[in-house]
């Protein structure tokens, strides 16, 4: 089986990480870009503004 080329990460608002709104994005699994923490300017419907969203670890899942 082949290795994964992308990893799923969660983007949360930088100012308020406990906000109910977040984004899921794909990030490269290997190479130089994999080591850089992802940040993007996205729309936050909770505050109705564009804000900086930063990468956080995915929450643990329950079975």
C-alpha positions in Angstrom: 0.0 0.0 0.0 1.2 3.5 -0.8 2.1 6.1 1.8 -0.3 9.0 2.3 0.7 12.2 0.5 -1.6 14.5 2.6 -2.6 14.8 6.2 -5.9 16.3 7.4 -5.5 19.2 9.9 -8.0 21.5 11.6 -7.8 25.3 11.4 -9.2 27.2 14.4 -9.4 31.0 14.9 -6.2 32.4 16.3 -8.0 34.9 18.6 -10.6 32.4 20.0 -9.5 28.8 19.6 -12.6 27.5 21.5 -14.9 29.0 18.8 -17.6 26.7 17.5 -16.4 27.2 13.9 -13.4 25.6 12.3 -12.1 24.4 8.9 -10.5 21.1 7.9 -7.8 21.3 5.2 -5.2 19.0 3.7 -1.5 19.5 4.3 1.4 17.7 2.7 2.6 14.7 4.7 6.2 14.9 3.8 8.8 17.4 2.7 9.6 20.9 3.9 6.0 22.2 3.9 5.0 19.4 6.3 7.1 21.0 9.1 5.6 24.5 8.7 2.5 25.3 10.8 -0.4 26.2 8.5 -2.2 29.5 8.9 -4.8 31.1 6.6 -7.2 34.0 6.5 -10.7 32.6 6.5 -14.2 33.8 7.2 -15.6 33.2 10.7 -19.4 33.2 10.7 -19.5 33.5 14.5 -17.9 36.9 14.4 -18.9 37.7 10.8 -15.4 38.8 9.9 -12.3 37.4 8.2 -9.8 36.2 10.7 -6.5 34.3 10.9 -7.0 30.6 11.4 -4.1 28.5 12.7 -3.4 24.8 12.6 -4.3 22.7 15.7 -4.2 19.0 16.3 -7.3 17.0 15.5 -9.4 16.1 18.5 -9.2 12.4 19.6 -12.1 10.3 18.2 -14.2 7.9 20.2 -15.3 4.5 19.0 
